[in-house]
Amino acid sequence: MIELIIFITLLAFGYIFGKMAENRHYKSIFAREKKLLRIPALTIKTIPQDNLQITGELVSGSVVVSVDYFKRFLANLRNLFGGRIISYETLLDRARREAILRMKEQAAEKGALVIMNVRLETASINKSSRKRNNVGSVEVFAYGTALAAVSNS
Amino acid sequence: MIITNIEQVPGKNIIEHFGLVQGNTIRAKHIGRDFMASLKNIFGGELKGYTELLSEARSEATDRMKAQAEAFGANAIVNVRYSTSSVAQGAAELYAYGTAVRVE
């Protein structure tokens, strides 16, 4: 009985706080994406040829996020029937966008115009031998070359 | 030391290639951080301890790669790639590699 109560409390906590955290995160992602729209992140390698004198430097951003108890429970249920696991889709979406935003913020500090050859690396660091919490948390690392114009003064 | 992940150094000409340079590090998770992370696993959200741990480890791998390039007499590394693999339970390997070059 006591175990059931703990389980339901954890589910409720996970649902409420997880939902709050996700909404807050998405809000901040939308706001910052709008602000950093002036620095495009490209996946092409060739530098556009023009007369600007430019310099380049590696910029990167990384983030580790985890899902809440409720979503993990849903995902475990899904494992029985198969199909889309929406809760993990939003987790990875948030992680990738956050990593790209952090990279862009670093580029903005350097006064960059554009980020070239952006690569995204995903790793699940919490790999455990217990099958239960296999995904749980995910790390996304974004990196690219930020190009800045050299001032002539 | 200039590091880029495209095939050239913007605004500069490459005059000499030195070949592959690499750096790696393997980090295990900290027990205190692990405890905080397991709490976060209930509520969801960012695991700041792990983010720090991994970015520290990545800069360590980058530093080792840079040291190797400096030993060759290079002053830039182009086409840098990062990769991550988990070798053992609770430990992650961070690996950085690129081509050491000298620019004007």
gemmi code that builds the backbone of each chain (N, CA, C; Angstrom):
import gemmi

chains = {
    "A": [
        ("MET", (0.835, -1.208, 0.000), (0.000, 0.000, 0.000), (0.872, 1.263, 0.000)),
        ("ILE", (1.867, 1.275, 0.929), (2.738, 2.450, 1.039), (3.515, 2.682, -0.258)),
        ("GLU", (3.885, 1.593, -0.907), (4.613, 1.714, -2.174), (3.742, 2.354, -3.244)),
        ("LEU", (2.464, 1.967, -3.225), (1.533, 2.523, -4.209), (1.388, 4.032, -4.009)),
        ("ILE", (1.316, 4.432, -2.720), (1.174, 5.859, -2.423), (2.404, 6.618, -2.911)),
        ("ILE", (3.597, 6.071, -2.628), (4.838, 6.721, -3.076), (4.852, 6.825, -4.595)),
        ("PHE", (4.456, 5.756, -5.260), (4.446, 5.724, -6.719), (3.521, 6.795, -7.288)),
        ("ILE", (2.320, 6.886, -6.716), (1.358, 7.861, -7.231), (1.814, 9.286, -6.935)),
        ("THR", (2.431, 9.495, -5.748), (2.952, 10.821, -5.436), (4.038, 11.211, -6.432)),
        ("LEU", (4.931, 10.277, -6.723), (6.004, 10.563, -7.670), (5.443, 10.894, -9.042)),
        ("LEU", (4.423, 10.132, -9.458), (3.791, 10.391, -10.750), (3.205, 11.794, -10.781)),
        ("ALA", (2.503, 12.156, -9.699), (1.858, 13.470, -9.639), (2.897, 14.578, -9.642)),
        ("PHE", (3.940, 14.417, -8.821), (5.017, 15.412, -8.779), (5.656, 15.552, -10.146)),
        ("GLY", (5.940, 14.413, -10.754), (6.572, 14.414, -12.068), (5.708, 15.124, -13.088)),
        ("TYR", (4.406, 14.838, -13.038), (3.494, 15.445, -14.006), (3.452, 16.957, -13.846)),
        ("ILE", (3.244, 17.421, -12.588), (3.074, 18.854, -12.341), (4.370, 19.619, -12.615)),
        ("PHE", (5.471, 19.177, -11.945), (6.715, 19.928, -12.077), (7.324, 19.753, -13.468)),
        ("GLY", (7.148, 18.569, -14.027), (7.673, 18.335, -15.364), (7.002, 19.224, -16.393)),
        ("LYS", (5.692, 19.336, -16.287), (4.920, 20.181, -17.203), (5.365, 21.643, -17.065)),
        ("MET", (5.501, 22.081, -15.793), (5.914, 23.461, -15.548), (7.283, 23.724, -16.152)),
        ("ALA", (8.209, 22.793, -15.879), (9.589, 22.975, -16.367), (9.610, 23.023, -17.882)),
        ("GLU", (8.817, 22.138, -18.523), (8.838, 22.100, -19.977), (8.259, 23.379, -20.579)),
        ("ASN", (7.147, 23.838, -20.017), (6.542, 25.064, -20.541), (7.475, 26.256, -20.392)),
        ("ARG", (8.131, 26.318, -19.215), (9.060, 27.427, -18.971), (10.209, 27.365, -19.971)),
        ("HIS", (10.695, 26.154, -20.173), (11.827, 25.991, -21.080), (11.458, 26.400, -22.506)),
        ("TYR", (10.285, 25.940, -22.974), (9.862, 26.287, -24.334), (9.683, 27.789, -24.493)),
        ("LYS", (9.153, 28.427, -23.446), (8.952, 29.877, -23.500), (10.274, 30.580, -23.699)),
        ("SER", (11.275, 30.166, -22.901), (12.570, 30.840, -22.997), (13.247, 30.507, -24.320)),
        ("ILE", (13.033, 29.294, -24.820), (13.617, 28.938, -26.120), (13.051, 29.825, -27.226)),
        ("PHE", (11.717, 29.991, -27.237), (11.089, 30.815, -28.286), (11.602, 32.242, -28.232)),
        ("ALA", (11.685, 32.780, -26.993), (12.112, 34.176, -26.845), (13.547, 34.353, -27.334)),
        ("ARG", (14.434, 33.416, -26.929), (15.838, 33.585, -27.297), (16.071, 33.292, -28.771)),
        ("GLU", (15.277, 32.373, -29.333), (15.443, 32.089, -30.760), (15.116, 33.315, -31.595)),
        ("LYS", (14.109, 34.039, -31.169), (13.712, 35.255, -31.880), (14.833, 36.281, -31.820)),
        ("LYS", (15.444, 36.387, -30.611), (16.481, 37.383, -30.400), (17.733, 37.069, -31.207)),
        ("LEU", (18.025, 35.773, -31.375), (19.271, 35.379, -32.024), (19.080, 35.025, -33.492)),
        ("LEU", (17.931, 35.428, -34.040), (17.627, 35.110, -35.429), (18.620, 35.746, -36.394)),
        ("ARG", (19.281, 36.816, -35.939), (20.218, 37.521, -36.823), (21.504, 36.738, -37.065)),
        ("ILE", (21.786, 35.712, -36.227), (22.960, 34.871, -36.475), (22.489, 33.527, -37.002)),
        ("PRO", (22.516, 33.346, -38.336), (22.052, 32.064, -38.854), (23.079, 30.961, -38.577)),
        ("ALA", (22.583, 29.784, -38.251), (23.446, 28.620, -38.073), (23.309, 27.756, -39.316)),
        ("LEU", (24.382, 27.659, -40.092), (24.322, 26.938, -41.362), (25.046, 25.611, -41.253)),
        ("THR", (24.638, 24.668, -42.095), (25.350, 23.401, -42.104), (26.253, 23.278, -43.334)),
        ("ILE", (26.411, 24.360, -44.069), (27.302, 24.307, -45.235), (28.718, 24.689, -44.826)),
        ("LYS", (29.681, 24.263, -45.643), (31.080, 24.432, -45.275), (31.762, 25.589, -46.001)),
        ("THR", (31.294, 25.877, -47.223), (32.015, 26.875, -48.007), (31.687, 28.286, -47.544)),
        ("ILE", (32.727, 29.068, -47.403), (32.567, 30.449, -46.955), (32.142, 31.305, -48.135)),
        ("PRO", (31.070, 32.087, -47.982), (30.647, 32.959, -49.082), (31.771, 33.930, -49.457)),
        ("GLN", (32.007, 34.031, -50.758), (33.095, 34.890, -51.221), (32.627, 36.330, -51.326)),
        ("ASP", (33.168, 37.177, -50.501), (32.981, 38.609, -50.744), (34.190, 39.359, -50.209)),
        ("ASN", (34.091, 40.649, -50.213), (35.295, 41.429, -49.942), (35.570, 41.644, -48.461)),
        ("LEU", (34.685, 41.116, -47.629), (34.889, 41.288, -46.192), (36.124, 40.535, -45.727)),
        ("GLN", (36.851, 41.152, -44.837), (37.973, 40.477, -44.174), (37.400, 39.745, -42.957)),
        ("ILE", (37.539, 38.409, -42.916), (36.879, 37.676, -41.841), (37.845, 36.832, -41.009)),
        ("THR", (37.410, 36.530, -39.803), (38.133, 35.581, -38.954), (37.145, 34.520, -38.512)),
        ("GLY", (37.665, 33.354, -38.145), (36.774, 32.279, -37.712), (37.260, 31.641, -36.437)),
        ("GLU", (36.330, 31.123, -35.676), (36.664, 30.517, -34.394), (35.607, 29.486, -34.052)),
        ("LEU", (36.026, 28.431, -33.355), (35.075, 27.391, -32.972), (34.196, 27.878, -31.820)),
        ("VAL", (32.887, 27.680, -31.955), (31.978, 27.965, -30.839), (31.183, 26.689, -30.561)),
        ("SER", (30.759, 26.547, -29.312), (30.027, 25.326, -28.979), (29.047, 25.578, -27.847)),
        ("GLY", (28.078, 24.692, -27.731), (27.127, 24.777, -26.635), (26.656, 23.381, -26.311)),
        ("SER", (26.447, 23.107, -25.026), (25.979, 21.766, -24.697), (24.968, 21.827, -23.569)),
        ("VAL", (24.148, 20.806, -23.494), (23.142, 20.758, -22.444), (22.812, 19.295, -22.143)),
        ("VAL", (22.511, 19.024, -20.877), (22.032, 17.698, -20.477), (20.651, 17.899, -19.873)),
        ("VAL", (19.639, 17.258, -20.430), (18.297, 17.361, -19.844), (17.739, 15.976, -19.574)),
        ("SER", (16.822, 15.934, -18.639), (16.204, 14.652, -18.343), (14.685, 14.786, -18.372)),
        ("VAL", (14.010, 13.677, -18.533), (12.545, 13.687, -18.488), (12.092, 13.470, -17.050)),
        ("ASP", (10.842, 13.787, -16.784), (10.328, 13.584, -15.433), (9.776, 12.166, -15.279)),
        ("TYR", (9.415, 11.869, -14.044), (8.986, 10.520, -13.690), (7.743, 10.085, -14.463)),
        ("PHE", (6.822, 11.030, -14.613), (5.556, 10.729, -15.284), (5.776, 10.342, -16.746)),
        ("LYS", (6.610, 11.138, -17.413), (6.865, 10.862, -18.828), (7.630, 9.575, -19.019)),
        ("ARG", (8.531, 9.291, -18.063), (9.275, 8.044, -18.172), (8.329, 6.854, -18.024)),
        ("PHE", (7.350, 7.045, -17.128), (6.359, 5.989, -16.919), (5.556, 5.753, -18.202)),
        ("LEU", (5.135, 6.860, -18.832), (4.392, 6.756, -20.095), (5.221, 6.058, -21.166)),
        ("ALA", (6.512, 6.430, -21.207), (7.386, 5.845, -22.218), (7.556, 4.349, -21.978)),
        ("ASN", (7.647, 3.965, -20.710), (7.762, 2.543, -20.396), (6.506, 1.786, -20.806)),
        ("LEU", (5.357, 2.425, -20.637), (4.104, 1.823, -21.096), (4.131, 1.632, -22.601)),
        ("ARG", (4.613, 2.672, -23.283), (4.699, 2.641, -24.743), (5.555, 1.480, -25.235)),
        ("ASN", (6.578, 1.156, -24.425), (7.454, 0.057, -24.791), (6.712, -1.264, -24.934)),
        ("LEU", (5.599, -1.358, -24.249), (4.825, -2.588, -24.349), (4.086, -2.677, -25.677)),
        ("PHE", (3.527, -1.529, -26.115), (2.666, -1.557, -27.296), (3.361, -1.093, -28.564)),
        ("GLY", (4.467, -0.346, -28.409), (5.132, 0.211, -29.574), (4.463, 1.482, -30.025)),
        ("GLY", (5.115, 2.231, -30.914), (4.537, 3.463, -31.426), (5.352, 4.675, -31.038)),
        ("ARG", (4.785, 5.822, -31.327), (5.474, 7.085, -31.060), (5.590, 7.347, -29.565)),
        ("ILE", (6.757, 7.774, -29.125), (6.895, 8.221, -27.734), (7.039, 9.742, -27.765)),
        ("ILE", (5.891, 10.427, -27.640), (5.880, 11.879, -27.798), (6.704, 12.563, -26.717)),
        ("SER", (6.679, 12.003, -25.507), (7.377, 12.668, -24.404), (8.885, 12.738, -24.654)),
        ("TYR", (9.444, 11.723, -25.296), (10.877, 11.782, -25.582), (11.166, 12.659, -26.788)),
        ("GLU", (10.193, 12.765, -27.701), (10.403, 13.654, -28.853), (10.581, 15.101, -28.413)),
        ("THR", (9.726, 15.538, -27.473), (9.873, 16.930, -27.020), (11.154, 17.102, -26.218)),
        ("LEU", (11.572, 16.072, -25.498), (12.830, 16.154, -24.734), (14.000, 16.429, -25.666)),
        ("LEU", (14.086, 15.664, -26.742), (15.214, 15.812, -27.655), (15.127, 17.112, -28.441)),
        ("ASP", (13.905, 17.509, -28.782), (13.704, 18.774, -29.476), (14.211, 19.926, -28.623)),
        ("ARG", (13.823, 19.916, -27.339), (14.254, 20.972, -26.420), (15.764, 20.966, -26.264)),
        ("ALA", (16.337, 19.782, -26.115), (17.783, 19.682, -25.893), (18.553, 20.236, -27.087)),
        ("ARG", (18.130, 19.872, -28.319), (18.852, 20.332, -29.506), (18.755, 21.839, -29.646)),
        ("ARG", (17.528, 22.364, -29.447), (17.368, 23.805, -29.627), (18.130, 24.573, -28.565)),
        ("GLU", (18.157, 24.044, -27.338), (18.899, 24.699, -26.263), (20.399, 24.711, -26.576)),
        ("ALA", (20.914, 23.596, -27.056), (22.349, 23.516, -27.375), (22.703, 24.512, -28.479)),
        ("ILE", (21.837, 24.595, -29.502), (22.096, 25.537, -30.599), (22.045, 26.963, -30.087)),
        ("LEU", (21.087, 27.240, -29.175), (20.977, 28.589, -28.624), (22.219, 28.961, -27.829)),
        ("ARG", (22.734, 28.018, -27.044), (23.936, 28.319, -26.253), (25.127, 28.582, -27.155)),
        ("MET", (25.199, 27.815, -28.250), (26.264, 28.053, -29.208), (26.129, 29.446, -29.821)),
        ("LYS", (24.885, 29.809, -30.164), (24.661, 31.126, -30.766), (24.966, 32.250, -29.797)),
        ("GLU", (24.644, 32.021, -28.511), (24.939, 33.046, -27.512), (26.443, 33.280, -27.405)),
        ("GLN", (27.196, 32.181, -27.457), (28.654, 32.301, -27.410), (29.148, 33.055, -28.654)),
        ("ALA", (28.539, 32.769, -29.797), (28.932, 33.437, -31.036), (28.585, 34.922, -30.990)),
        ("ALA", (27.432, 35.236, -30.390), (27.005, 36.628, -30.304), (27.975, 37.446, -29.466)),
        ("GLU", (28.524, 36.829, -28.403), (29.508, 37.520, -27.568), (30.751, 37.878, -28.358)),
        ("LYS", (31.095, 37.032, -29.331), (32.271, 37.292, -30.151), (31.947, 38.201, -31.334)),
        ("GLY", (30.714, 38.622, -31.447), (30.329, 39.501, -32.533), (30.274, 38.810, -33.878)),
        ("ALA", (29.842, 37.550, -33.883), (29.840, 36.786, -35.124), (28.669, 37.168, -36.022)),
        ("LEU", (28.868, 36.953, -37.336), (27.815, 37.228, -38.313), (27.033, 35.968, -38.634)),
        ("VAL", (27.740, 34.842, -38.663), (27.140, 33.594, -39.109), (27.933, 32.429, -38.506)),
        ("ILE", (27.265, 31.301, -38.327), (27.974, 30.100, -37.866), (27.929, 29.069, -38.982)),
        ("MET", (29.102, 28.600, -39.388), (29.197, 27.654, -40.492), (29.362, 26.232, -39.978)),
        ("ASN", (28.953, 25.284, -40.810), (29.210, 23.858, -40.569), (28.818, 23.403, -39.161)),
        ("VAL", (27.577, 23.667, -38.815), (27.105, 23.283, -37.484), (26.901, 21.776, -37.411)),
        ("ARG", (27.422, 21.182, -36.366), (27.249, 19.745, -36.148), (26.586, 19.528, -34.803)),
        ("LEU", (25.733, 18.520, -34.753), (25.075, 18.180, -33.496), (25.456, 16.765, -33.095)),
        ("GLU", (25.824, 16.643, -31.849), (26.277, 15.355, -31.326), (25.340, 14.983, -30.179)),
        ("THR", (24.805, 13.781, -30.204), (23.898, 13.370, -29.134), (24.477, 12.173, -28.408)),
        ("ALA", (24.453, 12.215, -27.091), (24.959, 11.090, -26.315), (24.035, 10.855, -25.139)),
        ("SER", (23.793, 9.600, -24.856), (23.014, 9.303, -23.662), (24.008, 8.867, -22.585)),
        ("ILE", (24.194, 9.742, -21.579), (25.272, 9.483, -20.622), (24.827, 8.599, -19.474)),
        ("ASN", (23.536, 8.482, -19.297), (23.065, 7.771, -18.119), (22.777, 6.309, -18.417)),
        ("LYS", (23.547, 5.754, -19.333), (23.298, 4.380, -19.702), (23.516, 3.475, -18.493)),
        ("SER", (22.505, 2.743, -18.152), (22.607, 1.917, -16.953), (22.294, 0.479, -17.320)),
        ("SER", (22.812, -0.438, -16.514), (22.566, -1.839, -16.836), (21.106, -2.210, -16.563)),
        ("ARG", (20.506, -1.433, -15.635), (19.093, -1.677, -15.396), (18.310, -1.148, -16.590)),
        ("LYS", (17.410, -1.929, -17.091), (16.718, -1.553, -18.311), (15.755, -0.381, -18.064)),
        ("ARG", (15.360, -0.223, -16.825), (14.298, 0.727, -16.516), (14.616, 2.176, -16.905)),
        ("ASN", (15.790, 2.653, -16.430), (16.075, 4.063, -16.728), (17.122, 4.171, -17.818)),
        ("ASN", (16.766, 3.704, -18.992), (17.772, 3.660, -20.032), (17.983, 4.993, -20.739)),
        ("VAL", (16.939, 5.663, -21.171), (17.178, 6.963, -21.792), (17.251, 8.030, -20.709)),
        ("GLY", (16.163, 8.319, -20.046), (16.190, 9.231, -18.900), (16.766, 10.588, -19.202)),
        ("SER", (18.082, 10.652, -19.391), (18.678, 11.940, -19.701), (19.509, 11.823, -20.963)),
        ("VAL", (19.614, 12.958, -21.651), (20.321, 12.955, -22.925), (21.198, 14.198, -22.999)),
        ("GLU", (22.364, 14.049, -23.613), (23.237, 15.186, -23.784), (23.306, 15.563, -25.252)),
        ("VAL", (23.176, 16.851, -25.532), (23.340, 17.318, -26.899), (24.447, 18.354, -26.924)),
        ("PHE", (25.349, 18.218, -27.865), (26.480, 19.125, -28.014), (26.438, 19.674, -29.432)),
        ("ALA", (26.430, 20.998, -29.546), (26.396, 21.641, -30.857), (27.678, 22.429, -31.036)),
        ("TYR", (28.288, 22.320, -32.218), (29.482, 23.124, -32.463), (29.566, 23.548, -33.907)),
        ("GLY", (30.255, 24.644, -34.124), (30.400, 25.175, -35.470), (31.458, 26.260, -35.478)),
        ("THR", (31.738, 26.777, -36.668), (32.733, 27.827, -36.801), (32.035, 29.168, -36.952)),
        ("ALA", (32.276, 30.063, -36.003), (31.651, 31.379, -36.061), (32.530, 32.317, -36.878)),
        ("LEU", (31.941, 32.980, -37.852), (32.680, 33.929, -38.678), (32.364, 35.349, -38.240)),
        ("ALA", (33.401, 36.127, -38.040), (33.226, 37.527, -37.675), (34.014, 38.395, -38.636)),
        ("ALA", (33.498, 39.610, -38.875), (34.193, 40.517, -39.762), (35.273, 41.262, -38.969)),
        ("VAL", (36.418, 41.439, -39.612), (37.486, 42.208, -38.967), (37.198, 43.693, -39.184)),
        ("SER", (37.219, 44.439, -38.107), (36.932, 45.873, -38.254), (38.167, 46.555, -38.855)),
        ("ASN", (37.915, 47.480, -39.742), (39.020, 48.107, -40.472), (39.724, 49.195, -39.695)),
        ("SER", (39.132, 49.638, -38.620), (39.719, 50.743, -37.867), (41.024, 50.327, -37.184)),
    ],
    "B": [
        ("MET", (46.370, 29.745, -30.973), (45.883, 28.542, -31.654), (44.449, 28.770, -32.145)),
        ("ILE", (44.258, 28.738, -33.458), (42.919, 28.923, -34.020), (42.309, 27.547, -34.288)),
        ("ILE", (41.092, 27.355, -33.841), (40.423, 26.081, -34.094), (39.164, 26.335, -34.913)),
        ("THR", (38.996, 25.608, -36.014), (37.761, 25.730, -36.788), (37.278, 24.326, -37.134)),
        ("ASN", (36.010, 24.208, -37.509), (35.568, 22.898, -37.979), (35.180, 22.927, -39.453)),
        ("ILE", (35.734, 23.903, -40.182), (35.632, 23.859, -41.644), (37.042, 23.580, -42.187)),
        ("GLU", (37.151, 23.423, -43.502), (38.421, 22.932, -44.027), (39.498, 24.005, -44.180)),
        ("GLN", (39.206, 25.186, -43.739), (40.188, 26.262, -43.883), (40.136, 27.172, -42.673)),
        ("VAL", (41.102, 28.054, -42.598), (41.056, 29.088, -41.577), (40.615, 30.365, -42.272)),
        ("PRO", (39.423, 30.884, -41.939), (38.899, 32.042, -42.650), (39.864, 33.225, -42.616)),
        ("GLY", (40.089, 33.799, -43.775), (40.925, 34.989, -43.861), (42.417, 34.705, -43.862)),
        ("LYS", (42.803, 33.414, -43.815), (44.239, 33.098, -43.772), (44.530, 31.954, -44.731)),
        ("ASN", (45.777, 31.878, -45.176), (46.177, 30.797, -46.073), (46.942, 29.733, -45.316)),
        ("ILE", (46.615, 28.476, -45.612), (47.336, 27.370, -44.980), (48.628, 27.136, -45.751)),
        ("ILE", (49.765, 27.105, -45.029), (51.032, 26.919, -45.737), (51.661, 25.564, -45.444)),
        ("GLU", (51.215, 24.885, -44.396), (51.817, 23.585, -44.087), (50.814, 22.704, -43.350)),
        ("HIS", (50.785, 21.409, -43.714), (49.913, 20.452, -43.019), (50.752, 19.528, -42.150)),
        ("PHE", (50.261, 19.214, -40.966), (50.999, 18.325, -40.067), (50.270, 17.007, -39.818)),
        ("GLY", (49.075, 16.856, -40.323), (48.338, 15.604, -40.135), (47.449, 15.610, -38.907)),
        ("LEU", (46.967, 14.436, -38.575), (45.955, 14.291, -37.532), (46.517, 14.566, -36.136)),
        ("VAL", (45.768, 15.334, -35.367), (46.062, 15.469, -33.940), (44.793, 15.108, -33.188)),
        ("GLN", (44.944, 14.576, -31.994), (43.769, 14.122, -31.262), (43.951, 14.282, -29.764)),
        ("GLY", (42.854, 14.290, -29.066), (42.891, 14.354, -27.614), (41.680, 13.648, -27.074)),
        ("ASN", (41.850, 12.912, -25.990), (40.665, 12.279, -25.414), (40.712, 12.331, -23.895)),
        ("THR", (39.596, 12.100, -23.277), (39.538, 11.981, -21.838), (38.339, 11.115, -21.478)),
        ("ILE", (38.466, 10.378, -20.408), (37.345, 9.566, -19.940), (36.972, 10.029, -18.548)),
        ("ARG", (35.716, 10.337, -18.370), (35.261, 10.848, -17.073), (34.187, 9.945, -16.505)),
        ("ALA", (34.262, 9.772, -15.214), (33.203, 9.038, -14.530), (32.311, 10.040, -13.813)),
        ("LYS", (31.115, 9.620, -13.521), (30.177, 10.504, -12.835), (30.530, 10.577, -11.354)),
        ("HIS", (30.226, 11.721, -10.793), (30.505, 12.012, -9.401), (29.306, 11.533, -8.581)),
        ("ILE", (29.568, 10.972, -7.405), (28.440, 10.386, -6.679), (27.450, 11.458, -6.198)),
        ("GLY", (27.981, 12.629, -5.789), (27.102, 13.710, -5.333), (26.241, 14.219, -6.468)),
        ("ARG", (26.894, 14.394, -7.625), (26.156, 14.839, -8.804), (25.119, 13.807, -9.212)),
        ("ASP", (25.493, 12.555, -9.035), (24.590, 11.489, -9.397), (23.329, 11.530, -8.541)),
        ("PHE", (23.518, 11.865, -7.273), (22.378, 11.954, -6.367), (21.450, 13.070, -6.811)),
        ("MET", (22.027, 14.251, -7.117), (21.228, 15.383, -7.583), (20.504, 15.029, -8.882)),
        ("ALA", (21.218, 14.298, -9.723), (20.630, 13.920, -11.009), (19.447, 12.984, -10.810)),
        ("SER", (19.547, 12.091, -9.832), (18.434, 11.167, -9.633), (17.217, 11.909, -9.077)),
        ("LEU", (17.466, 12.989, -8.323), (16.346, 13.833, -7.890), (15.694, 14.505, -9.090)),
        ("LYS", (16.559, 15.051, -9.957), (16.071, 15.733, -11.155), (15.304, 14.786, -12.068)),
        ("ASN", (15.651, 13.521, -11.992), (14.973, 12.544, -12.828), (13.500, 12.412, -12.481)),
        ("ILE", (13.127, 12.842, -11.271), (11.714, 12.820, -10.899), (10.990, 14.024, -11.487)),
        ("PHE", (11.637, 15.208, -11.372), (10.958, 16.441, -11.771), (11.231, 16.842, -13.214)),
        ("GLY", (12.285, 16.309, -13.797), (12.639, 16.713, -15.152), (13.406, 18.009, -15.136)),
        ("GLY", (14.021, 18.356, -16.262), (14.757, 19.609, -16.358), (16.225, 19.384, -16.623)),
        ("GLU", (16.957, 20.486, -16.634), (18.370, 20.396, -16.981), (19.189, 19.833, -15.825)),
        ("LEU", (20.141, 18.960, -16.143), (21.064, 18.432, -15.144), (22.354, 19.256, -15.239)),
        ("LYS", (22.402, 20.336, -14.449), (23.520, 21.288, -14.587), (24.853, 20.640, -14.262)),
        ("GLY", (24.851, 19.753, -13.270), (26.085, 19.082, -12.874), (26.692, 18.306, -14.025)),
        ("TYR", (25.851, 17.613, -14.765), (26.342, 16.830, -15.903), (26.768, 17.730, -17.049)),
        ("THR", (26.018, 18.822, -17.249), (26.402, 19.752, -18.314), (27.806, 20.278, -18.067)),
        ("GLU", (28.054, 20.694, -16.797), (29.378, 21.195, -16.428), (30.438, 20.121, -16.613)),
        ("LEU", (30.148, 18.949, -16.089), (31.089, 17.828, -16.155), (31.522, 17.567, -17.590)),
        ("LEU", (30.528, 17.534, -18.496), (30.842, 17.193, -19.873), (31.558, 18.320, -20.591)),
        ("SER", (31.202, 19.592, -20.258), (31.898, 20.662, -20.972), (33.326, 20.790, -20.460)),
        ("GLU", (33.530, 20.533, -19.156), (34.899, 20.486, -18.615), (35.708, 19.414, -19.332)),
        ("ALA", (35.104, 18.239, -19.443), (35.800, 17.117, -20.061), (36.122, 17.421, -21.510)),
        ("ARG", (35.186, 18.101, -22.211), (35.433, 18.412, -23.609), (36.556, 19.412, -23.771)),
        ("SER", (36.624, 20.395, -22.840), (37.716, 21.351, -22.993), (39.046, 20.683, -22.652)),
        ("GLU", (39.022, 19.715, -21.772), (40.229, 18.936, -21.474), (40.711, 18.188, -22.729)),
        ("ALA", (39.793, 17.541, -23.414), (40.152, 16.823, -24.644), (40.688, 17.793, -25.686)),
        ("THR", (40.053, 18.972, -25.785), (40.500, 19.986, -26.743), (41.910, 20.464, -26.394)),
        ("ASP", (42.168, 20.662, -25.081), (43.490, 21.111, -24.648), (44.564, 20.096, -25.010)),
        ("ARG", (44.247, 18.824, -24.840), (45.228, 17.791, -25.190), (45.513, 17.784, -26.678)),
        ("MET", (44.438, 17.998, -27.469), (44.618, 18.067, -28.913), (45.502, 19.265, -29.270)),
        ("LYS", (45.250, 20.400, -28.606), (46.035, 21.614, -28.849), (47.502, 21.402, -28.499)),
        ("ALA", (47.746, 20.714, -27.360), (49.119, 20.471, -26.924), (49.867, 19.648, -27.959)),
        ("GLN", (49.176, 18.667, -28.517), (49.790, 17.831, -29.536), (50.133, 18.649, -30.785)),
        ("ALA", (49.202, 19.545, -31.150), (49.424, 20.377, -32.326), (50.586, 21.337, -32.092)),
        ("GLU", (50.675, 21.872, -30.871), (51.768, 22.786, -30.551), (53.112, 22.076, -30.636)),
        ("ALA", (53.142, 20.824, -30.202), (54.378, 20.046, -30.262), (54.863, 19.867, -31.700)),
        ("PHE", (53.926, 19.848, -32.653), (54.295, 19.748, -34.063), (54.759, 21.093, -34.620)),
        ("GLY", (54.477, 22.159, -33.914), (54.791, 23.484, -34.420), (53.670, 24.094, -35.230)),
        ("ALA", (52.442, 23.607, -35.014), (51.298, 24.147, -35.750), (50.742, 25.364, -35.013)),
        ("ASN", (50.017, 26.210, -35.734), (49.362, 27.314, -35.046), (47.858, 27.357, -35.300)),
        ("ALA", (47.308, 26.295, -35.926), (45.860, 26.210, -36.102), (45.462, 24.752, -36.272)),
        ("ILE", (44.226, 24.444, -35.938), (43.681, 23.102, -36.192), (42.395, 23.279, -36.985)),
        ("VAL", (42.311, 22.612, -38.132), (41.104, 22.730, -38.952), (40.326, 21.418, -38.952)),
        ("ASN", (39.084, 21.524, -39.381), (38.201, 20.363, -39.522), (38.100, 19.519, -38.238)),
        ("VAL", (37.892, 20.192, -37.136), (37.817, 19.506, -35.848), (36.475, 18.806, -35.697)),
        ("ARG", (36.500, 17.590, -35.181), (35.273, 16.844, -34.889), (35.309, 16.393, -33.439)),
        ("TYR", (34.127, 16.314, -32.844), (34.020, 15.780, -31.497), (33.205, 14.500, -31.544)),
        ("SER", (33.536, 13.561, -30.682), (32.650, 12.414, -30.587), (32.619, 11.912, -29.150)),
        ("THR", (31.553, 11.264, -28.813), (31.340, 10.790, -27.452), (31.029, 9.304, -27.510)),
        ("SER", (31.600, 8.534, -26.591), (31.195, 7.139, -26.512), (31.188, 6.744, -25.047)),
        ("SER", (30.340, 5.807, -24.705), (30.357, 5.363, -23.314), (31.072, 4.027, -23.250)),
        ("VAL", (32.200, 4.021, -22.568), (33.036, 2.825, -22.522), (32.584, 1.862, -21.426)),
        ("ALA", (32.240, 2.441, -20.282), (31.802, 1.593, -19.178), (30.551, 2.217, -18.587)),
        ("GLN", (29.935, 1.514, -17.707), (28.719, 2.045, -17.093), (29.051, 3.275, -16.259)),
        ("GLY", (28.385, 4.377, -16.551), (28.606, 5.594, -15.777), (29.844, 6.368, -16.158)),
        ("ALA", (30.541, 5.956, -17.217), (31.708, 6.711, -17.654), (31.555, 7.045, -19.130)),
        ("ALA", (32.033, 8.224, -19.504), (31.906, 8.641, -20.889), (33.264, 9.033, -21.432)),
        ("GLU", (33.512, 8.717, -22.684), (34.738, 9.153, -23.326), (34.437, 10.310, -24.247)),
        ("LEU", (35.188, 11.401, -24.099), (35.074, 12.535, -24.989), (36.323, 12.564, -25.851)),
        ("TYR", (36.137, 12.713, -27.141), (37.241, 12.593, -28.075), (37.175, 13.749, -29.063)),
        ("ALA", (38.302, 14.391, -29.272), (38.372, 15.490, -30.227), (39.502, 15.217, -31.192)),
        ("TYR", (39.274, 15.446, -32.482), (40.350, 15.246, -33.446), (40.254, 16.240, -34.580)),
        ("GLY", (41.378, 16.504, -35.204), (41.397, 17.469, -36.290), (42.728, 17.419, -37.019)),
        ("THR", (42.898, 18.316, -37.965), (44.139, 18.368, -38.740), (44.939, 19.601, -38.326)),
        ("ALA", (46.166, 19.370, -37.889), (47.017, 20.487, -37.478), (47.634, 21.126, -38.714)),
        ("VAL", (47.584, 22.443, -38.784), (48.153, 23.154, -39.933), (48.915, 24.384, -39.446)),
        ("ARG", (49.712, 24.942, -40.334), (50.302, 26.254, -40.027), (49.750, 27.263, -41.023)),
        ("VAL", (49.322, 28.400, -40.510), (48.800, 29.452, -41.383), (49.739, 30.650, -41.337)),
        ("GLU", (49.604, 31.479, -42.339), (50.447, 32.687, -42.419), (50.131, 33.636, -41.280)),
    ],
}
model = gemmi.Model(1)
for chain_id, residues in chains.items():
    chain = gemmi.Chain(chain_id)
    for i, (resn, *xyz) in enumerate(residues, 1):
        res = gemmi.Residue()
        res.name, res.seqid = resn, gemmi.SeqId(i, " ")
        for name, pos in zip(("N", "CA", "C"), xyz):
            atom = gemmi.Atom()
            atom.name, atom.element = name, gemmi.Element(name[0])
            atom.pos, atom.b_iso = gemmi.Position(*pos), 0.0
            res.add_atom(atom)
        chain.add_residue(res)
    model.add_chain(chain)
structure = gemmi.Structure()
structure.add_model(model)
structure.setup_entities()
